[in-house]
Amino acid sequence: MAASAESAASAASSSPTTKPSEDRRHIVAVVAFDRISPFHLSVPCVVFGERRSGGGVPDFDFRVCAAETGPLATTAGFSIAVTHGLEALADAHTIIVPSWRDPDEPPPAALLDALRTAHARGAQLVGLCLGAFVLAAAGILDDRPASTHWAWADDFASRYPRVRLDRDVLYVDDGNVLTSAGTAAGLDCCLHVLRKMCGAQVANFVARRLVVSPHRQGGQAQYIQQPVPPNVREDRLSSLLDWVRGNLDAPHTLDSLAGRTLMSRRTFTRRFRLATGTTVGAWLLAQRLARAQQLLESTDESVEAIAGIAGFGSAASLRQHFADAFRTSPSAWRRDFRGA
């Protein structure tokens, strides 16, 4: 997770975003624009904008706004009507820019001013895919880690040299500013934001409704050269990953895992990277951290017990890895999510 999204996380904030309360609904505002991709717009809408019974999902005050007036064209050939202008950003707690129509086109000055004002008052800003270009144009990403779609990474780096661009990860969480790679990674990022706000159970509930993975770590590679192929050998690798997730407390090594798949160390290492986009050690650490997060958020197990269940061996090891990845302690993480 080093040099990844969540390991770079949170220079500005060491704790998860404040959870919505019954007294004051959390306001989520999404910025639409002319010639927007319907998919990019739908990602935050489906995570935050739909009312769901059960699962503990809060009722967000959800708004879609735009700098332009009148119907907005989409890339799919139909138009949408947006009822809010940029004034909807004035009191929003979370503002999402789901993409941008053209990296060569500067965003409207009024939008950039509204984003700067929101950032200055402490709002959480999220730039999905090319939305990172908009946050960068506003100067909000200066001297911060960020991500964007890998296909536009060179362009982004040349335009915004002050941004510490991570070209490979799914998303970057830098406290109250988050950015993601393209398309489906925007969904991962939004689920991560929901998880920070409301905890793992709520995010998992929404993910199950959407039939997607509930928690892909931000540090996972954007572009996996070759997904797990449908043959016997790779079926063994896929089964192994499932088995490891269910047995994180075991002392796994590269050689022991290669042996379970009946592959040589060299072949296993190569096929593992092709299938996951990362190394065995980095993948295993990410899985163990995710398991520790889930247990801290949803159980009363002690930190020592969680360290054993997640495979860290000792509470000291868990604390060290947790601090490296999230810039906070397991106990502080639990307090922020559960008030415990």
C-alpha positions as a Markdown table, in Angstrom:
| # | Residue | x | y | z |
|---|---|---|---|---|
| 1 | Met | 0.0 | 0.0 | 0.0 |
| 2 | Ala | 3.0 | 2.3 | 0.0 |
| 3 | Ala | 2.7 | 5.0 | -2.6 |
| 4 | Ser | -1.0 | 4.0 | -3.0 |
| 5 | Ala | -4.1 | 5.9 | -2.4 |
| 6 | Glu | -4.9 | 5.1 | 1.1 |
| 7 | Ser | -1.3 | 4.9 | 2.3 |
| 8 | Ala | -0.9 | 8.5 | 1.1 |
| 9 | Ala | -4.1 | 9.4 | 2.7 |
| 10 | Ser | -4.9 | 12.2 | 4.9 |
| 11 | Ala | -2.3 | 14.8 | 5.3 |
| 12 | Ala | -5.1 | 17.2 | 5.9 |
| 13 | Ser | -7.2 | 14.9 | 8.1 |
| 14 | Ser | -6.3 | 11.9 | 10.1 |
| 15 | Ser | -9.8 | 10.7 | 10.8 |
| 16 | Pro | -12.8 | 9.6 | 8.7 |
| 17 | Thr | -15.4 | 12.2 | 7.6 |
| 18 | Thr | -18.0 | 13.0 | 10.2 |
| 19 | Lys | -21.0 | 10.8 | 9.9 |
| 20 | Pro | -24.4 | 12.2 | 8.9 |
| 21 | Ser | -26.7 | 12.8 | 11.9 |
| 22 | Glu | -30.5 | 12.8 | 12.2 |
| 23 | Asp | -30.4 | 16.5 | 13.3 |
| 24 | Arg | -28.7 | 17.7 | 10.1 |
| 25 | Arg | -28.7 | 15.8 | 6.9 |
| 26 | His | -25.4 | 15.5 | 5.1 |
| 27 | Ile | -25.5 | 17.5 | 1.9 |
| 28 | Val | -24.0 | 15.9 | -1.1 |
| 29 | Ala | -23.8 | 18.1 | -4.3 |
| 30 | Val | -22.8 | 16.8 | -7.7 |
| 31 | Val | -21.6 | 19.1 | -10.4 |
| 32 | Ala | -23.1 | 18.4 | -13.9 |
| 33 | Phe | -22.1 | 20.1 | -17.1 |
| 34 | Asp | -22.9 | 20.2 | -20.7 |
| 35 | Arg | -21.8 | 17.1 | -22.7 |
| 36 | Ile | -21.4 | 15.0 | -19.6 |
| 37 | Ser | -21.2 | 11.3 | -19.7 |
| 38 | Pro | -24.4 | 9.8 | -18.2 |
| 39 | Phe | -22.4 | 7.0 | -16.6 |
| 40 | His | -20.1 | 9.4 | -14.8 |
| 41 | Leu | -23.0 | 11.4 | -13.5 |
| 42 | Ser | -24.9 | 8.3 | -12.5 |
| 43 | Val | -22.1 | 7.0 | -10.2 |
| 44 | Pro | -22.5 | 9.4 | -7.3 |
| 45 | Cys | -26.3 | 9.5 | -8.0 |
| 46 | Val | -26.6 | 5.8 | -7.4 |
| 47 | Val | -24.5 | 5.8 | -4.3 |
| 48 | Phe | -25.8 | 8.9 | -2.5 |
| 49 | Gly | -28.9 | 9.9 | -4.4 |
| 50 | Glu | -31.2 | 6.9 | -4.1 |
| 51 | Arg | -33.3 | 6.3 | -1.0 |
| 52 | Arg | -32.9 | 2.8 | 0.3 |
| 53 | Ser | -34.9 | 1.1 | 3.1 |
| 54 | Gly | -32.9 | -0.9 | 5.5 |
| 55 | Gly | -29.1 | -1.2 | 5.8 |
| 56 | Gly | -28.8 | 1.9 | 7.9 |
| 57 | Val | -28.2 | 4.1 | 4.8 |
| 58 | Pro | -28.9 | 7.7 | 5.8 |
| 59 | Asp | -31.2 | 10.0 | 3.8 |
| 60 | Phe | -28.8 | 12.4 | 2.2 |
| 61 | Asp | -29.7 | 15.9 | 1.0 |
| 62 | Phe | -28.7 | 15.1 | -2.5 |
| 63 | Arg | -28.4 | 17.8 | -5.2 |
| 64 | Val | -27.3 | 17.9 | -8.8 |
| 65 | Cys | -26.2 | 21.4 | -9.9 |
| 66 | Ala | -24.5 | 23.1 | -12.9 |
| 67 | Ala | -22.8 | 26.3 | -13.8 |
| 68 | Glu | -24.8 | 26.4 | -17.1 |
| 69 | Thr | -28.5 | 27.1 | -17.4 |
| 70 | Gly | -31.1 | 25.2 | -19.4 |
| 71 | Pro | -31.0 | 21.5 | -20.6 |
| 72 | Leu | -27.6 | 19.9 | -20.5 |
| 73 | Ala | -26.5 | 17.6 | -23.4 |
| 74 | Thr | -25.0 | 14.2 | -22.7 |
| 75 | Thr | -22.6 | 12.1 | -24.6 |
| 76 | Ala | -25.3 | 9.6 | -25.1 |
| 77 | Gly | -27.5 | 11.8 | -27.2 |
| 78 | Phe | -30.2 | 12.8 | -24.7 |
| 79 | Ser | -30.5 | 15.9 | -22.5 |
| 80 | Ile | -31.0 | 16.3 | -18.7 |
| 81 | Ala | -32.6 | 19.1 | -16.8 |
| 82 | Val | -30.8 | 20.4 | -13.6 |
| 83 | Thr | -32.7 | 22.4 | -11.2 |
| 84 | His | -29.8 | 23.8 | -9.0 |
| 85 | Gly | -27.2 | 26.3 | -9.9 |
| 86 | Leu | -23.8 | 26.7 | -8.2 |
| 87 | Glu | -25.5 | 28.2 | -5.2 |
| 88 | Ala | -26.2 | 24.6 | -4.2 |
| 89 | Leu | -22.5 | 24.2 | -3.3 |
| 90 | Ala | -22.6 | 27.0 | -0.7 |
| 91 | Asp | -23.6 | 24.7 | 2.2 |
| 92 | Ala | -22.7 | 21.3 | 0.8 |
| 93 | His | -20.7 | 19.0 | 3.1 |
| 94 | Thr | -19.5 | 16.8 | 0.2 |
| 95 | Ile | -19.0 | 18.1 | -3.4 |
| 96 | Ile | -18.4 | 15.6 | -6.2 |
| 97 | Val | -17.1 | 16.6 | -9.7 |
| 98 | Pro | -17.8 | 13.4 | -11.6 |
| 99 | Ser | -15.6 | 14.1 | -14.6 |
| 100 | Trp | -14.9 | 16.9 | -17.1 |
| 101 | Arg | -15.8 | 17.2 | -20.8 |
| 102 | Asp | -12.4 | 18.2 | -22.1 |
| 103 | Pro | -9.0 | 18.6 | -20.4 |
| 104 | Asp | -8.1 | 21.3 | -22.9 |
| 105 | Glu | -11.1 | 23.4 | -21.9 |
| 106 | Pro | -10.7 | 25.5 | -18.7 |
| 107 | Pro | -13.6 | 25.0 | -16.3 |
| 108 | Pro | -15.9 | 28.0 | -15.8 |
| 109 | Ala | -14.4 | 30.6 | -13.4 |
| 110 | Ala | -17.6 | 30.6 | -11.4 |
| 111 | Leu | -17.3 | 26.9 | -10.7 |
| 112 | Leu | -13.6 | 27.1 | -9.7 |
| 113 | Asp | -14.4 | 30.0 | -7.3 |
| 114 | Ala | -17.3 | 28.0 | -5.8 |
| 115 | Leu | -15.0 | 25.0 | -5.3 |
| 116 | Arg | -12.2 | 27.1 | -3.7 |
| 117 | Thr | -14.8 | 28.7 | -1.3 |
| 118 | Ala | -16.2 | 25.3 | -0.4 |
| 119 | His | -12.7 | 23.9 | 0.2 |
| 120 | Ala | -11.7 | 26.9 | 2.4 |
| 121 | Arg | -14.7 | 26.3 | 4.7 |
| 122 | Gly | -13.8 | 22.6 | 5.1 |
| 123 | Ala | -16.1 | 20.8 | 2.6 |
| 124 | Gln | -15.0 | 17.4 | 1.3 |
| 125 | Leu | -14.2 | 17.6 | -2.4 |
| 126 | Val | -14.2 | 14.6 | -4.7 |
| 127 | Gly | -12.9 | 14.6 | -8.3 |
| 128 | Leu | -13.8 | 11.4 | -10.2 |
| 129 | Cys | -11.8 | 10.6 | -13.4 |
| 130 | Leu | -11.2 | 13.8 | -15.3 |
| 131 | Gly | -12.9 | 15.7 | -12.4 |
| 132 | Ala | -9.4 | 15.7 | -11.0 |
| 133 | Phe | -8.6 | 18.3 | -13.7 |
| 134 | Val | -11.2 | 20.6 | -12.4 |
| 135 | Leu | -9.9 | 20.4 | -8.8 |
| 136 | Ala | -6.4 | 20.9 | -10.1 |
| 137 | Ala | -7.5 | 23.9 | -12.1 |
| 138 | Ala | -8.9 | 25.4 | -8.9 |
| 139 | Gly | -5.5 | 24.9 | -7.2 |
| 140 | Ile | -7.0 | 22.6 | -4.7 |
| 141 | Leu | -4.6 | 19.7 | -5.5 |
| 142 | Asp | -1.4 | 21.7 | -5.3 |
| 143 | Asp | 1.2 | 19.8 | -3.3 |
| 144 | Arg | -1.3 | 17.0 | -2.7 |
| 145 | Pro | -1.3 | 13.4 | -3.9 |
| 146 | Ala | -4.0 | 12.7 | -6.5 |
| 147 | Ser | -5.0 | 10.3 | -9.2 |
| 148 | Thr | -6.9 | 10.5 | -12.6 |
| 149 | His | -7.6 | 8.2 | -15.5 |
| 150 | Trp | -4.3 | 6.6 | -16.6 |
| 151 | Ala | -4.9 | 7.5 | -20.3 |
| 152 | Trp | -4.8 | 11.3 | -19.3 |
| 153 | Ala | -2.0 | 11.0 | -16.7 |
| 154 | Asp | 0.8 | 12.4 | -18.9 |
| 155 | Asp | -1.4 | 15.4 | -19.9 |
| 156 | Phe | -2.4 | 15.9 | -16.2 |
| 157 | Ala | 1.2 | 15.8 | -15.1 |
| 158 | Ser | 2.4 | 18.3 | -17.6 |
| 159 | Arg | -0.5 | 20.7 | -16.9 |
| 160 | Tyr | -0.3 | 20.5 | -13.1 |
| 161 | Pro | 3.3 | 19.8 | -12.0 |
| 162 | Arg | 2.6 | 20.8 | -8.4 |
| 163 | Val | 0.2 | 17.8 | -8.0 |
| 164 | Arg | 1.8 | 14.6 | -6.7 |
| 165 | Leu | 0.2 | 12.4 | -9.3 |
| 166 | Asp | -0.1 | 8.7 | -8.6 |
| 167 | Arg | -0.8 | 7.2 | -12.1 |
| 168 | Asp | -1.5 | 3.7 | -11.0 |
| 169 | Val | -4.1 | 3.6 | -8.2 |
| 170 | Leu | -7.8 | 3.4 | -8.2 |
| 171 | Tyr | -8.3 | 6.4 | -6.0 |
| 172 | Val | -6.4 | 8.7 | -3.6 |
| 173 | Asp | -7.8 | 9.7 | -0.2 |
| 174 | Asp | -6.0 | 12.8 | 1.1 |
| 175 | Gly | -8.3 | 13.6 | 3.9 |
| 176 | Asn | -11.0 | 16.0 | 2.7 |
| 177 | Val | -9.9 | 15.8 | -0.9 |
| 178 | Leu | -10.3 | 12.6 | -2.9 |
| 179 | Thr | -9.6 | 11.8 | -6.6 |
| 180 | Ser | -10.1 | 8.7 | -8.6 |
| 181 | Ala | -9.2 | 7.0 | -11.8 |
| 182 | Gly | -11.7 | 6.6 | -14.6 |
| 183 | Thr | -15.1 | 5.0 | -15.0 |
| 184 | Ala | -15.6 | 2.1 | -12.5 |
| 185 | Ala | -12.9 | 3.4 | -10.2 |
| 186 | Gly | -15.3 | 6.4 | -9.5 |
| 187 | Leu | -17.7 | 3.9 | -8.1 |
| 188 | Asp | -15.0 | 2.4 | -5.8 |
| 189 | Cys | -14.2 | 5.9 | -4.7 |
| 190 | Cys | -17.8 | 6.9 | -3.9 |
| 191 | Leu | -18.3 | 3.6 | -1.9 |
| 192 | His | -15.1 | 4.5 | 0.0 |
| 193 | Val | -16.5 | 8.0 | 0.7 |
| 194 | Leu | -19.7 | 6.4 | 2.0 |
| 195 | Arg | -17.7 | 3.9 | 4.0 |
| 196 | Lys | -15.8 | 6.8 | 5.7 |
| 197 | Met | -19.1 | 8.6 | 6.4 |
| 198 | Cys | -21.2 | 5.7 | 7.6 |
| 199 | Gly | -19.0 | 2.6 | 8.2 |
| 200 | Ala | -18.5 | -0.7 | 6.5 |
| 201 | Gln | -21.9 | -2.1 | 7.0 |
| 202 | Val | -23.7 | 0.7 | 5.2 |
| 203 | Ala | -21.2 | 0.7 | 2.3 |
| 204 | Asn | -21.4 | -3.1 | 2.0 |
| 205 | Phe | -25.2 | -2.9 | 2.0 |
| 206 | Val | -25.1 | -0.4 | -0.9 |
| 207 | Ala | -22.4 | -2.4 | -2.7 |
| 208 | Arg | -24.5 | -5.6 | -2.5 |
| 209 | Arg | -27.5 | -3.7 | -3.9 |
| 210 | Leu | -25.3 | -2.5 | -6.8 |
| 211 | Val | -23.8 | -6.0 | -7.2 |
| 212 | Val | -20.2 | -4.8 | -7.0 |
| 213 | Ser | -17.2 | -5.5 | -4.8 |
| 214 | Pro | -17.8 | -3.7 | -1.4 |
| 215 | His | -14.3 | -2.6 | -0.9 |
| 216 | Arg | -11.5 | -2.4 | -3.4 |
| 217 | Gln | -8.5 | -0.7 | -1.7 |
| 218 | Gly | -7.6 | 2.5 | -3.4 |
| 219 | Gly | -4.0 | 1.3 | -3.9 |
| 220 | Gln | -5.1 | -1.4 | -6.3 |
| 221 | Ala | -3.8 | -1.0 | -9.9 |
| 222 | Gln | -6.0 | 0.9 | -12.3 |
| 223 | Tyr | -5.0 | -1.1 | -15.3 |
| 224 | Ile | -4.6 | -4.8 | -15.0 |
| 225 | Gln | -2.9 | -6.0 | -18.1 |
| 226 | Gln | -4.6 | -9.4 | -18.1 |
| 227 | Pro | -7.6 | -10.3 | -16.0 |
| 228 | Val | -7.7 | -13.8 | -14.5 |
| 229 | Pro | -8.1 | -16.0 | -17.6 |
| 230 | Pro | -10.7 | -18.8 | -17.8 |
| 231 | Asn | -8.4 | -21.8 | -17.6 |
| 232 | Val | -7.6 | -24.4 | -15.0 |
| 233 | Arg | -4.4 | -22.9 | -13.8 |
| 234 | Glu | -5.9 | -19.5 | -13.3 |
| 235 | Asp | -9.0 | -20.9 | -11.8 |
| 236 | Arg | -6.6 | -22.3 | -9.1 |
| 237 | Leu | -5.2 | -18.8 | -8.6 |
| 238 | Ser | -8.7 | -17.3 | -8.3 |
| 239 | Ser | -9.7 | -20.0 | -5.8 |
| 240 | Leu | -6.5 | -19.3 | -3.8 |
| 241 | Leu | -7.3 | -15.6 | -3.5 |
| 242 | Asp | -10.7 | -16.5 | -2.1 |
| 243 | Trp | -9.1 | -19.0 | 0.3 |
| 244 | Val | -6.5 | -16.5 | 1.6 |
| 245 | Arg | -9.2 | -13.9 | 2.3 |
| 246 | Gly | -10.9 | -16.5 | 4.5 |
| 247 | Asn | -7.7 | -17.5 | 6.2 |
| 248 | Leu | -5.8 | -14.3 | 6.8 |
| 249 | Asp | -4.7 | -15.5 | 10.2 |
| 250 | Ala | -2.5 | -18.1 | 8.6 |
| 251 | Pro | 1.3 | -17.4 | 8.1 |
| 252 | His | 1.2 | -17.1 | 4.3 |
| 253 | Thr | 4.5 | -16.9 | 2.3 |
| 254 | Leu | 5.2 | -16.6 | -1.4 |
| 255 | Asp | 6.4 | -20.2 | -1.5 |
| 256 | Ser | 3.5 | -21.6 | 0.5 |
| 257 | Leu | 1.0 | -19.9 | -1.8 |
| 258 | Ala | 2.8 | -20.9 | -5.0 |
| 259 | Gly | 2.8 | -24.5 | -3.7 |
| 260 | Arg | -1.0 | -24.5 | -3.1 |
| 261 | Thr | -1.4 | -23.6 | -6.8 |
| 262 | Leu | 1.2 | -26.2 | -8.0 |
| 263 | Met | 3.2 | -23.4 | -9.7 |
| 264 | Ser | 6.8 | -22.5 | -9.4 |
| 265 | Arg | 7.7 | -19.4 | -7.4 |
| 266 | Arg | 8.6 | -17.5 | -10.6 |
| 267 | Thr | 5.4 | -18.5 | -12.5 |
| 268 | Phe | 3.2 | -17.8 | -9.5 |
| 269 | Thr | 4.7 | -14.4 | -9.0 |
| 270 | Arg | 4.2 | -13.4 | -12.7 |
| 271 | Arg | 0.7 | -14.7 | -12.9 |
| 272 | Phe | -0.3 | -13.1 | -9.6 |
| 273 | Arg | 0.8 | -9.7 | -10.8 |
| 274 | Leu | -1.0 | -10.2 | -14.0 |
| 275 | Ala | -4.2 | -11.1 | -12.2 |
| 276 | Thr | -4.1 | -8.5 | -9.4 |
| 277 | Gly | -1.9 | -5.7 | -10.6 |
| 278 | Thr | 0.3 | -5.9 | -7.5 |
| 279 | Thr | 2.7 | -8.1 | -5.6 |
| 280 | Val | 1.8 | -10.9 | -3.2 |
| 281 | Gly | 3.0 | -8.9 | -0.2 |
| 282 | Ala | 1.2 | -5.7 | -1.1 |
| 283 | Trp | -2.1 | -7.6 | -1.9 |
| 284 | Leu | -1.9 | -9.6 | 1.4 |
| 285 | Leu | -1.3 | -6.5 | 3.5 |
| 286 | Ala | -4.2 | -4.7 | 1.8 |
| 287 | Gln | -6.5 | -7.6 | 2.5 |
| 288 | Arg | -5.4 | -7.7 | 6.2 |
| 289 | Leu | -5.9 | -4.0 | 6.6 |
| 290 | Ala | -9.4 | -4.2 | 5.1 |
| 291 | Arg | -10.3 | -7.1 | 7.4 |
| 292 | Ala | -9.0 | -5.1 | 10.4 |
| 293 | Gln | -11.0 | -2.1 | 9.4 |
| 294 | Gln | -14.2 | -4.2 | 9.1 |
| 295 | Leu | -13.7 | -5.8 | 12.5 |
| 296 | Leu | -12.9 | -2.4 | 14.2 |
| 297 | Glu | -16.1 | -0.9 | 12.7 |
| 298 | Ser | -18.5 | -3.8 | 13.3 |
| 299 | Thr | -17.3 | -5.8 | 16.3 |
| 300 | Asp | -16.3 | -5.4 | 19.9 |
| 301 | Glu | -13.2 | -7.5 | 19.5 |
| 302 | Ser | -10.1 | -6.1 | 21.2 |
| 303 | Val | -7.2 | -4.7 | 19.1 |
| 304 | Glu | -5.1 | -7.6 | 20.1 |
| 305 | Ala | -7.8 | -10.1 | 19.0 |
| 306 | Ile | -8.3 | -8.3 | 15.7 |
| 307 | Ala | -4.5 | -8.4 | 15.1 |
| 308 | Gly | -4.6 | -12.1 | 15.3 |
| 309 | Ile | -7.7 | -12.6 | 13.2 |
| 310 | Ala | -6.4 | -10.4 | 10.4 |
| 311 | Gly | -3.0 | -12.0 | 10.4 |
| 312 | Phe | -0.8 | -9.3 | 11.8 |
| 313 | Gly | 0.5 | -11.5 | 14.6 |
| 314 | Ser | 0.6 | -8.8 | 17.3 |
| 315 | Ala | -1.2 | -5.6 | 18.2 |
| 316 | Ala | 2.1 | -3.7 | 17.7 |
| 317 | Ser | 2.4 | -4.9 | 14.1 |
| 318 | Leu | -1.3 | -3.9 | 13.4 |
| 319 | Arg | -0.8 | -0.5 | 14.9 |
| 320 | Gln | 2.4 | 0.1 | 12.9 |
| 321 | His | 0.8 | -1.0 | 9.6 |
| 322 | Phe | -2.4 | 0.9 | 10.4 |
| 323 | Ala | -0.5 | 4.1 | 11.1 |
| 324 | Asp | 1.6 | 3.7 | 7.9 |
| 325 | Ala | -1.6 | 3.2 | 5.8 |
| 326 | Phe | -4.1 | 5.5 | 7.4 |
| 327 | Arg | -2.2 | 7.9 | 9.6 |
| 328 | Thr | -4.2 | 7.0 | 12.6 |
| 329 | Ser | -4.4 | 4.2 | 15.2 |
| 330 | Pro | -6.9 | 1.3 | 15.2 |
| 331 | Ser | -8.5 | 2.6 | 18.4 |
| 332 | Ala | -8.9 | 6.1 | 16.9 |
| 333 | Trp | -10.4 | 4.5 | 13.8 |
| 334 | Arg | -12.9 | 2.6 | 15.9 |
| 335 | Arg | -13.9 | 5.7 | 17.9 |
| 336 | Asp | -14.4 | 7.7 | 14.7 |
| 337 | Phe | -16.7 | 5.1 | 13.2 |
| 338 | Arg | -18.5 | 3.9 | 16.3 |
| 339 | Gly | -18.1 | 6.5 | 18.9 |
| 340 | Ala | -16.6 | 3.7 | 21.0 |
